[in-house]
């Protein structure tokens, strides 16, 4: 029996999770740890918050395990604890001019936030094996309890083999095509299993954004105040403002519109902070995925929702427009290949997917200005000089302008019926 030299009852970073809980999970569930270190006594556990402004709905702790018989400083093992919490989210909202009381003051909204941890635990336990796409290895899940015990996910440390891009970097066409292939693979797998396993069971997160839409209004206004191209941006936004802030439109999009075709399970928050890329021996990012992370906002919806978020949030306007010229056809081609070329098993048409994409694109476009203000409010000033920060703002503003220009065109043409119903 291993006798550790560390206090196993010590709480990790002040949380209810103890060192003993972590070591027990490692020894029972992590096969790599079992093989390399299973019989070694632990003398110290150090935990560092590596959220870096990205873990807005959780605290991400990188735990460093040091052994009693270590001969060098590199003889360690690292693992990750993800503990749900909203302090970073509240601070980000406050810094960007939003109203963080929208989280504090409404018990129902707070409960909907708490439930996202349950959804993520359920994803790793039930859906991850079906999806068969790169995700972190999760060793243990724990739900929040009434006895002041926090929820927790214990998972592998992906930082040893992958990195995320920053919110201000942009994806290239090769990277997007790789993600589309993975989305098609994921959708084929969820469409191929017994629908009773998932249909109707992941609906609550459909309206999670509706619950917090009010907090985006002041952040959008903060963006407009800082906007350097008001003469171009404001007339467009004024024309779209009613539908952009219309909860009825968002409810329709997320809870009804997707039913016109076969639904899937969507990630719900597919942006740069939730995609880890493989790295080479020099630590440089490659064009293949190490893991999709943060499955907290999964819900049943349109197969185009994740793609619309990815292109609107993670590509500059020029790249997005290029990809939109082929994305739907390419997705259908990939999905058909997943079904071994059997077109009869593909439940979508180009026309249906294009309308679904356009609807989802509207939603993402309307979120973009407030999202930019939110992300700039969370910037660590130590990492960016003023001239770099100014350049990043200009780049982000142009991305938002291009998206709004395209949304305005859609509302005047292909989606004129939607504008007449929700925007006038």
N, C-alpha and C positions, 0 to 999 in steps of 0.2 A: 504493500500500500504506500502510495506517494504521500509524503508529509511536506506540505508547502510551508515556506517561511513567511508568507504574506498573510495579513489578516483577512481571512475569507469573508468576514462579516462587514468589511469596509464598503461603504457605498461608493459607486463610481461617479465622480463629478457631481456629488450631491444628490444623485437620483436614487430611486428605490432599488435599482439593479445593483447587486453586490458582486464583488470579485469572485466569491464562491459560486454564484450562479453562472458567471461567465466561464470559469474554469471547468465547471461540471458540463456545460454545453460543449465546450471544446473537446473534452475527453470522450464524450459520448457520441458526438455528432460530426465532428470535423475529421474526416479520414486522413487528411494530410497532417494535421496536428497529431493524431494518434500514431501515425507511422514515424514521424520525425521526433516528437517530443512527449509522447504519451506517458513515459515513465520518469520524466524529469520533474524535480521539485521547482516550483516557481517562487522567486524571491521578491518580485516587484511587478506591479501592473500600473502602467501610466496611460492616461486617456487624454486625447487632444480633440477639440472640436475642429473638424475639417470642412464644415459646411461651406465656409467661405462665401457667405451671402447667397448660397444656392438652396440651402435646406430650409425653405420658408415655412414648411409645415412639419418640421422635425429637426432634431439635433443629431448630427452625424458624428459619432465618436470613433476615432481610430485608437484602438487599444494595443499598446505595445507590451508584450509578455517577455519578461527577463527571467532567466533561470539561475538557480543557485550554483550550478557548476559551469556557468558560461566562462569561456576562456577569452572572448573578445566582445567588443561593443556591437559587432554585427551579428552575434549569435542570439537572435531575438525572433519573435513571431508576432505578426500583426493580424488583427481581426477587427471587424466593424460592428458597432452597436448603433441602431437607428431607433431613436426614442421620439415619439410624436410630441409636438408642442408648437406653439404659435407665436412665441416672443419675437422671432426674426420677422415673421409676417407682419405683426403689428408695428414693429419698428420701421420696416420698409414702407408700409402704408403711411405712417406718420411723416417720414423723411421726404416722401414724394408728394405731400400735400393732400393725402387721402384721409379718410375718417376711420381710424382703427376701432372706434366705439361700435361700428357695425358688427364687430366680432364679439365684443364684451357685453353689449347690452341686450342681445337677443338670445335667449336660451336655446331656441330651436336651431338658430344658425350655428351656435357653438356645438350643439349635438351633431349637426351635419358634418362639421369639421372633425369631431372626434371619431365619427364613423369611418373616415377615410383610412384610418389605421386598420380597422377590421377588414375593409375591402382589400387592402394590400396583403394582409395575412392570408385571407382567403384565396387571393390570386396565387401566391406561392404554393399553397397547399393543394389547390384544386385545378387551376388553369394553366400554370406554367408548364407542366408536363405535356399538356395538349398543344399549346402554342408552338413548342419546339423552336423557339428563337433564343438568341443569347440573352440570358438574364443572370443575375448573381446567384451563387449557391447560398441558399438560406439554411442555416443549421437549426434554428429554433425560433418559434414565434410565441409571443405572449400578449394576450389582450389586456387592456386596462381593466382593473377591478375596482369595486367599491371600497376596498380596504386600503386606499391610497397607494396602490401598486400601479406604476406606470406600465403602459404597453411597451413592447420592445420587439425588434427584429434583430437577430444575431446572424450575420452573414460574412462571407469571405471579403477580404480586403482586395478590391479590384484595382486599387491604385498601383499595385505592383506590376500590372500588365495592361493598364488602360488609363486614358485621360478623357476629360470632357473639354470641349471648346468653351471659351468664354461666351457670354451672352452677346458680345459685340463682334464676334467672328462670324463668318458666313460659310455655309456649305457650298461645295462645288457640285457640278452636274453628276460626276461619277459617284460621289457619296450619296446623293439623293437617289440615284438609280439603284444603288445597293440597298437602301432602306425600302424602296418600293418593292424590290424582290422579297425582302423579309416580311413586309406587310402582306403581300400576296400569299406567302407560305403560311403565315399566321392565320389569315382569313380562310384559306382552304382547310386548314386543320379544324378550326372552330365550326365551319360549315359542315364538316364531314362526321362529326360526332353526334350522338343523340342530343337533339335540341333540349330535351328535358333537363340535361345537365346544367344548362346555363340560361336558357331563355326565360325572361321574366324575373330572374334572380339578381340582376345587376341594374336596377332602375333608379335607385336613390341618387346616385351621382349625376344623373342626367340634369338635375336642376341645381347642382352645387354652385354653378356660376351665377344662376339667377339669384341665389341667396345672398351673393356678395356684390351684385352688379352696382348697387348704390355707392359702394366705396370707390368705384372706378370713376364716377362722375367728377369729383373734385380733382382726381389725378389727371384726367383728361383736360380739365380746365387749366391745371398747372402746366401741362405740356403746351397748350395753346398760348399761354403767357410767354413761354420761353421760345416758342417757334420763331425761327428766323425767316420763314417764307409764309408769313400770315396771309399775304396777298393772294397766294395760290391755295393755301390750305384751308383758310377759314370759310370761304364761300362753299367749298365742297362739303366741309363738315356741317355747316349750317343747313345745307340741303338734306343731309343724311341724319342730322342729330336726333330727330324724333324716332326713327326706326332703330338707330344705334342705342338709344336708351329705353327701348320698348321691351318690357318684360314679356308681353304677350307674344311678340315675335320670337324671342329666345325660347320661351316655353314651347311654342309650336315647332321650332326647328329641332329642339333636343328631345321632345317627347312624342311628336306626331309625324313630322315630315319623313323621318327615316323609314317609317313603316310601309312606304310605297315600294320598297324592295327588300330583299333578304338582309336582315340585320346581322351584325357581328359584335364581338366585344372589342371596344376601342381602348387604347391607352388613356386618352383624355388629356394628356399634358405633354405631348411629344415635342419638346424643344431642346435646345443645345445643352442645357444643364442636366437633362435626363437621358443623354446618349453618351456612352463611353466608347471611345475608339481604341482599337488596338494600337500599341506603340512598338517601334522597332528597338534595336539594341541601344540606340542613342536617346531613347525616350521621346522620339518624334512621332506625332500622330499619323496613322495610316488611313486608308480609305475603306476599312472594314470595321464592323461593329464588334466591340468586346462585350457589351451588354446594354440593353435597355433597362433603365432603373426607374425607381419611384412609380410603382404601379398603384398609387393611392387613389387615383381618380378614374379607375376603370368603370365603364358603363356600356350598356347595350345601345348601339347606334349605327349610324351610316359608316360604311367602309371608307368614305372620303373625309371623315372628320380629322383623323390623324394626319392625313396627307395635306389638308388645307392648313392646319396649324403649322406643320413642318415648313411648308413653302412660304407662308406669310411671315412667320417669326424668324426663320433661320436662313433665308436667302435674301440677297439684295433684289431690288425690283427687276433689274435686267435678267438675272439668273432665273428668278421665279417665272417671268414671262416666257423665257425660252423653254423651261421645263413644262409649263402649262400647255405648250403647243403639242407635246407628245405624251404627257403623263398618263392620261386616261387610257389611251390605246396601249401604252407600255404596261400599265397595271393589268389590263385585261389579257394581254399576251402572257405576262408572268403567271396570272391566275390559271389560264388555260393550260400552260405547261405543268403547273402544279397538279392539275386534274388529268395529267398524261395525255393532253391534247383533246380530251372529250369536251367539246364545246357545249354539249347538252347539260353538263353539270355546272356550268358557269351561269349564275342566276342574275346577271347584270347585262345591260346594254350600254353602249357608248353614250347615247343621249341621256339615259337615266343617271349615269354616273356624273356626267358633266353638270347636270342641274344640281345634283346632290353636292358636288364639289363647290359650285358657285354659291349655293346657300351657306355652306360651311365657311367659305371664304369671306362672305359678308360678316359673319360673326367674328372671325379672327381679325378682320380689318378694323372693326369697331373697337376691339380690345387693344389694338396695337398702340395708339397714342398714350393711353393710361398705363399700359405695360412698360413703355419706354420711360415714362416719368418714374414709375415704380423702380425699375432697374437702375436708373441713374441715381435715385435716392439712396440705393443700397451700395453704391460704388465705394470701395475702400480707396480714399484719396491717396494713400501711400503708394498704391500700385499704378497710378496714372498721373502724369504731369498735366498741367492745364491745357497745353496745346494738343496733347493726345486726347484728352477728354472732350475738347471742343470738336476735334475731328470725328470722334465716335458719335457725338450728338448729331453732327451734320449728316453722317452716314445713316443713322437711325431715322432722322427726320425725313430724309429722302426716301427711305424704304417705306415709311408710313404714308408719304405723299403719293408714291406710285400705287400703293395698295388702295388708297382712297379714290384715286382717279379711276382705277379699274372697277371698284365697287360702284362708283357713281354711274359708270357706263352700263354696268349690269342692271342697275335699278331703272335706268332709262330705256333699256331694251329687253334682254332675255328675262329679267326678273321684274318687269314693270308691274305685273300683277301683285307681286309681294310689296312693292313700294306703295301702290295704291291702297293696299289693305292696311299696312302698318306704318307708312311713312308720311301720310298726308294729314 
